[in-house]
Amino acid sequence: MRLELTAGQAGDAPVAAKLLDAVAPGAIVIADKAYDTDGIRSLIAAQGAWANIPPRSMRKGTFAFSRWVYRQRNLVERFFNRIKQMRGLATRYDRRPDNFLAAIKLAAVRIWINA
């Protein structure tokens, strides 16, 4: 799992290239519709992985998409829900981004150990 901190007004897709540079060949990348761009799909395919991303409604082409595999994404959503339950992280008391990211990583380790 990799975590990257972005500005509040920044979108998710611009950071995707940085997060996807270490995808192993044969891996399955599960993402939501915000990541349905030709650039992200080609980056994943160039690394030998499979993108299981639902197509946006305005997309004209079709792609292979498995709803069952996409349901496994709920693990990620539940992780972020657990992070949001921690008051200090949800309200972001830390002013420095590096301290905030470190606190999120510590919380992630705590969630992983308790699981």
C-alpha positions as CSV (number, residue, x, y, z in Angstrom):
1,M,0.0,0.0,0.0
2,R,1.3,3.5,-0.9
3,L,-0.1,6.7,0.5
4,E,0.5,10.1,-1.1
5,L,-0.6,13.5,0.4
6,T,-2.0,16.1,-2.1
7,A,-3.4,19.5,-1.7
8,G,-7.1,19.7,-0.9
9,Q,-8.1,21.3,-4.2
10,A,-5.9,18.9,-6.3
11,G,-7.6,16.0,-8.2
12,D,-6.7,12.4,-7.8
13,A,-5.7,11.6,-11.4
14,P,-2.6,13.8,-11.6
15,V,-0.9,11.9,-8.7
16,A,-1.8,8.5,-10.2
17,A,1.4,8.3,-12.3
18,K,3.5,8.7,-9.2
19,L,1.6,6.0,-7.3
20,L,1.4,3.6,-10.2
21,D,5.2,3.6,-11.1
22,A,5.8,0.5,-8.9
23,V,2.9,-1.7,-10.1
24,A,4.1,-5.2,-10.6
25,P,3.5,-7.0,-13.9
26,G,0.4,-9.1,-13.8
27,A,-1.2,-7.0,-11.0
28,I,-4.8,-5.8,-11.0
29,V,-5.3,-2.1,-10.4
30,I,-8.7,-1.3,-8.9
31,A,-9.7,2.3,-9.1
32,D,-12.9,4.3,-9.4
33,K,-14.3,6.3,-12.3
34,A,-12.1,9.3,-11.6
35,Y,-9.1,7.3,-12.9
36,D,-10.8,6.4,-16.2
37,T,-8.4,8.2,-18.5
38,D,-6.5,7.0,-21.5
39,G,-3.2,8.0,-20.0
40,I,-3.7,6.1,-16.8
41,R,-5.0,3.0,-18.7
42,S,-2.0,3.1,-21.0
43,L,0.4,3.5,-18.1
44,I,-1.0,0.5,-16.3
45,A,-1.0,-1.6,-19.6
46,A,2.7,-0.6,-20.3
47,Q,3.7,-2.1,-16.9
48,G,1.9,-5.3,-17.8
49,A,-0.9,-4.9,-15.3
50,W,-4.7,-5.0,-15.8
51,A,-6.8,-1.9,-15.1
52,N,-10.2,-2.8,-13.5
53,I,-11.7,0.7,-13.7
54,P,-15.4,1.2,-14.5
55,P,-15.9,3.3,-17.6
56,R,-17.3,6.8,-17.2
57,S,-20.7,7.4,-18.8
58,M,-19.2,9.7,-21.5
59,R,-16.7,7.0,-22.6
60,K,-17.4,5.7,-26.1
61,G,-15.1,2.7,-26.1
62,T,-15.6,-0.4,-23.9
63,F,-13.0,-2.1,-21.7
64,A,-12.8,-5.4,-19.8
65,F,-14.4,-4.8,-16.4
66,S,-15.2,-7.3,-13.7
67,R,-17.8,-6.2,-11.2
68,W,-16.8,-8.9,-8.7
69,V,-13.1,-7.7,-8.6
70,Y,-14.3,-4.1,-8.3
71,R,-16.3,-5.1,-5.2
72,Q,-13.0,-5.9,-3.5
73,R,-12.3,-2.2,-3.5
74,N,-14.5,-1.9,-0.4
75,L,-11.5,-2.9,1.7
76,V,-9.8,0.4,0.7
77,E,-13.0,2.3,1.4
78,R,-13.3,0.7,4.8
79,F,-9.7,1.6,5.5
80,F,-10.4,5.3,4.8
81,N,-13.5,5.1,6.9
82,R,-11.4,3.9,9.8
83,I,-8.9,6.7,9.3
84,K,-11.8,9.2,9.3
85,Q,-13.0,7.9,12.7
86,M,-9.7,9.1,14.2
87,R,-10.5,12.6,15.3
88,G,-6.9,14.0,15.1
89,L,-6.6,12.8,11.5
90,A,-10.0,13.7,10.4
91,T,-9.7,17.3,11.5
92,R,-6.0,17.5,10.6
93,Y,-4.5,19.1,13.6
94,D,-1.0,18.8,12.2
95,R,0.0,21.9,10.1
96,R,3.0,20.3,8.4
97,P,2.2,17.9,5.6
98,D,5.1,15.5,6.5
99,N,3.8,15.2,10.1
100,F,0.3,14.6,8.9
101,L,1.4,11.9,6.4
102,A,3.5,10.2,9.2
103,A,0.4,10.2,11.5
104,I,-1.7,8.6,8.7
105,K,1.0,5.9,8.1
106,L,1.1,5.2,11.9
107,A,-2.6,4.9,11.9
108,A,-2.5,2.6,8.9
109,V,0.0,0.3,10.7
110,R,-2.2,0.3,13.8
111,I,-5.3,-0.7,11.7
112,W,-3.2,-3.4,9.9
113,I,-1.9,-4.9,13.1
114,N,-5.4,-5.0,14.7
115,A,-6.9,-6.6,11.6
